[in-house]
Amino acid sequence: MRAIIALLLSLFAMPAFAAATCAPVTTEAKILASADALDVHPDWADGSTVGLSWSLDLQGDAEGSDGEFYLVGDLIDPRGNVITEGVYANVMEWECDSDE
């Protein structure tokens, strides 16, 4: 019993890292394969778009050769499923916030 209590206390004492989550500000947001506005991800090249209830689990950002900044992360559908991993998105088309 003491071991279980000690384990639980150690888990609660660990620092919590909140990942930023981003949401599209328009249904015209492009899903990209790289930090290039013209490099539409192959899974999204057929003209498909994301709805406003989709999200991006932010993993980082990148600056493109065009000087624009791009978000990098996993695309999440409205049900919480990862649909496309490691995508890029123009920072101007998404709004991010963090739990921190």
Beta strands, then each sheet from edge to edge (+ up, - down):
strand 1: 21-24
strand 2: 55-63
strand 3: 69-76
strand 4: 82-90
strand 5: 94-97
sheet 1: 4+ 3- 2+ 1- 5+
end
